[in-house]
Amino acid sequence: MSLKEKVIFGLVLILSITASPLWAGEKVEEHLNSGNNYFNQGKYDQA
């Protein structure tokens, strides 16, 4: 592997590591928001 390839690989690795928690956080927040909307619509209150 050339130096240029190593640098590119390193940058991609760093970006993927730093970006993944952000993506995960967004997905979790989205999931919680949709869950809250589900609760707020009163679908559970009718039980």
Secondary structure, DSSP 8 states (H G I E B T S, - for coil): --HHHHHHHHHHHHHHHHHHHHHHHHHHHHHHHHHHHHHHTTTTTT-
